[in-house]
Amino acid sequence: MFTRSLFETADMAAQGALLAEVAGLVEARRVRSTLVETLGPIDAATLKHAHAAIESGSTRGKLVLEGF
């Protein structure tokens, strides 16, 4: 995603155009997030819950941990 800016490539400005295009698609609801659940702050209990959910094999989409 950010390779151009990380390596300061000659076409670095193209990243802004790509992000603007994706933002337009999200606003037009043509692209949806795969987020299914926000679990809360990072602590032992939340990590245990997230790990169990992933290990179960039934999780669809992304889980989010907050508080980095």
N, C-alpha and C positions, 0 to 999 in steps of 0.2 A: 504494500500500500504506500509506504513512504520511502521507497528505495530512491526515487529521484532526489528528494530533499536530503536524505541521509548521505548520498554520495555526490550531491551537488552536480547533477548531470546538466548538460546543456539545455535539455527540454524540461527543466524543473518547473516552469510555469504551467505546464500541462497538467500538473497535479491539481491545481486550483480548478481548472476546467472540469476535470474528472469528478472532483468533489461536488462542484456546483451541479453537474448533471445528475449525480446520485441524489443530491438533496431535492432536486426537482422531481425525480421519480418517487421519492418517499412522500413528498408533499402531495403528489398526484395519486398516491396510494397504489402505484404500480409495483412497488417493491415493499415488502414487509420484513420486519425484524424476525429473527428466529428465537427471540427471547421468550421463554415460557414462565420463568419464575425468578423473582429477586429474593434471595434467601436472607439477606441482612448482613450485619457486620461480620467481619472475619474473626471468629473465635473458635475454640475447640468444638463446641456443640454444632455450630453452623458448618464447619468443615466436615464433621462426622456425618451430618445430614446430607450434605452435597455428595460426599463420597459414596454413601449408601445408595443414593438416588442413581448415580452414574453406574455403580456396580450392578444394580438391579437389571440393567439392560432395557428398562421400559421408558427411560427418559427420552423425550423428543424435543429437540430444540436446545437452547442454551440456558444454563443456570448462571445467575450473576451473584457474585459476592461483593459487598460494599466495604468501604473503609480502608482502602489502601493508603 
